Amino acid sequence: MTDSLQDIKTLAQWVEESRRIVFFGGAGVSTESGIPDFRSEDGLYRQRFSRSPEEMLSREFFDACPEEFFDFYRAKMVAPNAKPNRAHEVLAAWEAQGRLSAVITQNIDGLHQMAGSQNVLELHGSVHRNRCMTCGKEWPLEWVLQSQGVPRCTCGGIVKPEVVLYGESLDSSVLFQSVQALEQSDLLIVGGTSLVVYPAAGLLQYYRGRRMVLINRSETSADRDADLCFRGKIGEVLAKTEMERQQLHVSS
Ligand code: NAD
């Protein structure tokens, strides 16, 4: 495990040499934007609710108690005023520079796209897509937030956010694209994820490249497989790395 300047320099050199970086991330990427994750000290799982977040975010609960689901969803799962942080910005810059081929995220907040990332594979969907379960009409997030109780389409159907609830399957095309991106990647950076949510975490097995980097505030099961393991804030680590990468040009 490391945080030294030498390791930041090493990562900067690897980024400089790479053309198909894949970043695989989770809720920890957005905590520096003010969105709580699930498993940190101040995460959602440490807060007290009448039922567990897993239960309230399950498809079974959505079908049985939609009013309660939407109360929880609007209050805890959507952060309409959040803005991208330095982690999102650096990843978007690397894609624009032709170094990064895909961001694979478990997040549903849309902050990677807001930062300018183009190829974002959203394993668990997005709060920004909402569709009537009866007629398929799409509705914007703002409309869902302004609606009262269970959001109803003009046809009377329930409008469901296109986020993957516990008990639902992941989109097979997103999974396929994620596997492809990982198989073709020359540098894998994993960050801001506890790696305990499956099948998402299992995707890492498809990476075939030489170098794997892990950036997480707390320990994960993949730390021992990492060639570099940073135990810090991802926004800070990536921002320092990008500064060092730019220095490589100044000094060469
Ligand atoms: P998690 O809460 O299980 O784990 C987050 C991890 O990130 C923790 O290990 C924590 O130590 C680390 N972390 C927190 N802040 C960090 C930072 N600034 N820098 C580095 N590491 C940091 O989240 P997960 O692994 O993504 O899995 C849980 C589920 O949470 C996902 O399915 C996701 O859909 C959902 N979720 C998403 C959001 C979002 O969209 N922003 C928010 C909450 C939960």
Boltz pocket constraint, residues with backbone or C-beta under 6 A from the ligand:
constraints:
  - pocket:
      binder: B
      contacts: [[A, 25], [A, 26], [A, 27], [A, 28], [A, 29], [A, 30], [A, 31], [A, 32], [A, 35], [A, 36], [A, 37], [A, 38], [A, 39], [A, 40], [A, 43], [A, 77], [A, 106], [A, 107], [A, 108], [A, 109], [A, 124], [A, 191], [A, 192], [A, 193], [A, 194], [A, 195], [A, 196], [A, 197], [A, 215], [A, 216], [A, 217], [A, 218], [A, 219], [A, 232], [A, 233], [A, 234], [A, 235]]
      max_distance: 6.0
